[in-house]
């Protein structure tokens, strides 16, 4: 099979359809300038042969194979090769009958798609690969394609690589590849066998041993169960017979007790008849006695009753007066507190005023003095301007006038001084006489003062005792008032809660403690009381979402639930949820996101997002509400529930339910508030009740604590008021004594004397000043002119100085005067408050004094009434004793009546006790009967075997087997069964059989794998021997052809392949070359051209071993001179007569030997091809 024609269309540089026809069946050459497209012809052949490594055709992707990568308007590249298939010995498999075969490959610009056609029929790429592989034209492992680079590569090969070329030539290389794959498979199989051995050894065998033990334990467990069943039947039969006997005994005892009750009733009737007879006799005797003594007794009783009424009324009046005194004292205390607070504030404000006055006084004086000095300075300056001067008053006058005025002032002061000295002497004499008289009354005054001091100390001590109590009367009254106001509110709230619970029994959970000391915190309560709806508008929806679960009761564990159901004496059927067992889940986030995207964020919510609850109960809320949604309307609920992305049960705001299954419920709403609204109201009432009750209890506790303090306070305060009044009276009496009046006169005289002395001092200072002024004026009269200029300058300086001082003092005085006015206004208000409080205190004191007088009078009256009452009581008791002594016989009758009445009561008590015993017996009898029926119901065999219970020589012969021993044996076997049931494996028998089957199957498979492995190893050993024989035969032929070809290319030279020193043929091959019979040690001794000829000779020798139908050589002569190129052409013609050669070369020495020459040119950006036939051909 060889190429006859190549058609290129859009492939690389061949833009238009180009046909290269009439290829020679033996030797074809292609030449042309660089870039003219000669190598593209070889690339097109490789392209059709199905090359996958595009780098061999100098492209990165299939699109680059299209002319200008498809940018010139050409959308595809097509290459077709026509093969001559007339030689059937070289025909591909399946195509022996076809004389000509056309293979086409097309690649498209769009997405780089390509397709293959064989004789115009589209075929898959692997079929084309198999087509060329069957004739040794595998383009992806191309020994038929010899490139220049391959020649160079051969020169650098190591011995194992040269050996691999020989193996490829013989076809054993593929065997080596498959052998390596097989060895890897065997290694995997070995690992698998090891794994199987491990599973058998470590897993299956221990499990089989364990299951064998468990199977034996299960057989033993079944034996125990059978024995236990048989013994339990005997034990149950014995218990049944005992229970029947007990029931008969209880019935007999009940009948006997009923008979005893009848006997007791007959006895009671007899005693009642005796009592009636005794009562008639006693009544007749009493009637006789009443006629004689009854009138006096009635009079005494009436008198005592009248006295007791008077006593009660007097006590009531006394209490009323005491309460009035306490009220007035409270007002008095308040006013005293107001007075003290106001006086304290007045004291503080007066202190502030005094402080300001001290400052203001100095400031005012400073201001007045400055103003006066300013005025004098102005007048002095004016007087100086008129040629005059001023006196001390600032009046303009001449020096002479001033001198005269100073002399007059000095004489006046001298007269006043003399008069004041005389007055002082007179006052001192009078003061001495008064003080002497005061001494005579000193003793009496001290005595009165000591009395006042003693009373003041008593008052102070009482006040200190009151202060030490820290008792707040106002606080007591406030607490008592608050208690009175809280009581009706508590009653109303408790009534509301109780009424709600009574009307809504299903919303509350009532139970009794299952056992003493039960912790009620374990019972959490109904679901409806564990959460709160965030917005009341969702109440109906939340209620519908919970459904019946709303009334389920939550407890902490399943043990608590069992205790309540068994011993809690529940009043209604109830479902109990144990927190440690309940499970649930919320709607997942993806579902709620889908729902919100569908209907909007505000239109749909997870149910649990609409309620508030304690996180401890989250699992409970998941169980109740987890898988539901709530929508804002029914339409939205339907839309969400039936959407495939949501597909969740959804409720509308009015409580209608939309189920994804297609069911829609709702439409009717009960009138009135919802259950959750009622619960919210109850929750608010309970919370308010708890708060008020807590406050009420606190008030009661506080009042109890204050009771003792209040009594003490009242006693001390009462005494304080009396002592204070005495103290005030003593002080008033002392103020009117002669000693007090003399003391006032002494103080007055001292004040007047001090005043005279101050005036004397002032007058003396004034006279001294006037005398100094006289001397000064007399000196001025002597030097008038110079003195005037000096005075004028001093007056101007003084004027400026005092103007500044006046301005500053005026500003300061203004601020201080405003503050004084504010303080004085506050003092006036407080003073008015004190006056009002004092008036109230005076009025209260008068009222208290009057009330105390009334209280004392009432106490005296009560004392007299008590004496009268005691006297009346003693008279009545004496009369009754007298009547009792006269009625001994009547007493004996009544004693008899009492004795028989006691007998009747005793009999009635016995009847009650007996009736109770009957009730207990009947209850016990009912329990026993119930137990019999339950035993018969639980054990149907009883009714069938009852006749044999206790019969000799039967399975129920109780005389043959001791029931107590049977009971012990049952307990022992039950305990043994319970222990074994926890460890026994009921499926051990089945599991053991399955495991044994699995063990046998694994063992069988392991044996088969071992057998297959051995077969493969035998085949590999046989193939290794055949491979060695094949390689040795190929080595001999290739070595001979290698030498002949090299000799034909290079005359006088020879070449061969030999194993490396110390190694065999199968370890590798080396190339040896000789020239003139001398073998070279290394190829490095050869020239570049010689080395290329060696490599080319080896390649051609390998090709000659198993010739392919077609060979392609691309510029393999690039490194050779013309002579050697000529020899290659001759060698190909002589040695490869049965194969077609297509050679690309630029040297005439090579393509001159070709039968057909194709010359390429590059014209107008496109490649063209011309064909030439050799003359020799």
Secondary structure, 3 states (H helix, E strand, C coil): CEEEEEEEECECCECCCEEEECCCCCEEEEEECCCCCHHHHHHHHHHHHCCCCHHHHCCCCHHHHEHHHHCCCCCEEEEEEEEECCCHHHCCCCCCCCCEEEEEEEEECHHHCEEEEECCEEECHHHHHHHHHCCCCCHHHCCCEEEHHHHHHHHCCCHHHHHHHHHHHHCHHHHHHHHHHHHHHHHHHHHHHHHHHHHHHHHHHHHHHHHHHHHHHHHHHHHHHHHHHHHHHHHHHHHHHHHHHHHHHHHHHHHHHHHHHHHHHHHHHHHHHHHHHHHHHHHHHHHHHHHHHHHHHHHHHHHHHHHHHHHHHHHHHHHHHHHHHHHHHHHHHHHHHHHHHHHHHHHHHHHHHHHHHHHHHHHHHHHHHHHHHHHHHHHHHHHHHCCCEECCCCCEECHHHHHHHHHHHHHHHHHHHHHHHHHHHHHHHHHHHHHHHHHHCHHHHHHHHHHHHHHHHHHHHHHHHHHHHCCCHHHHHHHHHHHHHHHHHHHHHHHHHHHHHHHCHHHCCCCCCCCCCCCHHHEEEEHHHCEEECCHHHHHHHHHHHHHHHHCEEECCHHHHHHHHHHCCCCCCCCEEECCCCCCCCCCHHHHHHHHHHHCHHHEEEHHHHEEECHHHHHHHHHHHCCCEEECCHHHHHHHHCCCCCCCCEECCCCCEECCCCCEECCCCCCCCCHHHHHHHHHHHHHHHHHHHHHHHHHHHHHHHHHHHHHHHHHHHHHHHHHHHHHHHHHHHHHCCHHHHHHHHHHHHHHHHHHHHHHHHHHHHHHHHHHHHHHHHHHHHHCHHHHHHHHHHHHHHHHHHHHHHHHHHHHHHHHHHHHHHHHHHHHHHHHHHHHHHHHHHHHHHHHHHHHHHHHHHHHHHHHHHHHHHHHHHHHHHHHHHHHHHHCHHHHHHHHHHHHHHHHHHHHHHHHHHHHHHHHHHHHHHHHHHHHHHHHHHHCCHHHHHHHHCCCCCCCCCCCCCCHHHHHHHHHHHHHHHHHHHHHCCCCHHHHHHHHHHHHHHHHHHHHHHHHHHHHHHHHHHHHHHHHHHHHHHHHHHHHHHHHHHHHHHCCCEEEEEECCCCCCHHHCCEEEEEECCEECCCHHHCCHHHHHHHHHHHHHHHHHHCCCCEEEEECCCCCCCHHHHHHHHHHHHHHCCCCEEEEECCCHHHHCCCCEEEEEEEECCEEEEEEEECCCC
